[in-house]
Amino acid sequence: MSMFGLGGGGAQSAPQPSSAQIEAATAELDMITDVFNRIVSSCHNKCISTRYHEAELNKGESVCVDRCVAKFFTVNAKVGEQMQKMGGAAAGGGGGGGGFF
């Protein structure tokens, strides 16, 4: 069986996803790709010199990138929590399950 239950065929074929499910999956993939690209850009600019002396990261660069990515995800989670609180307050206090982004 392939991703999203597409392809395959045969007697026990999975149900086809709706267009709304495909659009939601595409939007999530776009969002994750955007986050990844922002992390790479931000942490590369902050931690890695524009003069490449070696093919591999040195220890200082590696530590900086690790900390940068960790801080990025921590801040992203805190912003997400605050946005959920604000959204819950605006919607009448619902709250709801949390996603990462």
Phi, psi and omega in degrees: 000144181260178180302141181065014179074015180274156180080212177073262186091189179092180187291327184252049181289137179287154178295148180285140178290151178283166179295330177294322178293320179293319178295320178295318179294320178295317179296319179295318178298317178299319181293317180295320178297318178298315179298315179301313181296322178292322178297312181300312182297310183296310184288328177295314180297324183282322193252340189243126180295151178282350176261107182273108179267335183226158179285331183254158175292142173277175185299317180298318178294318180298315179296318179298315180296316178302314180292321180298313180296317179299316178295321180301313180291323177297312180295319180300318179294318180295319178295318178299318178298315180295321179294323177294319178297315180295319178294322178293321179292322181289330182269002179105020174091017183295307185078227177127174182297153185252137169259174181277327186255000000 
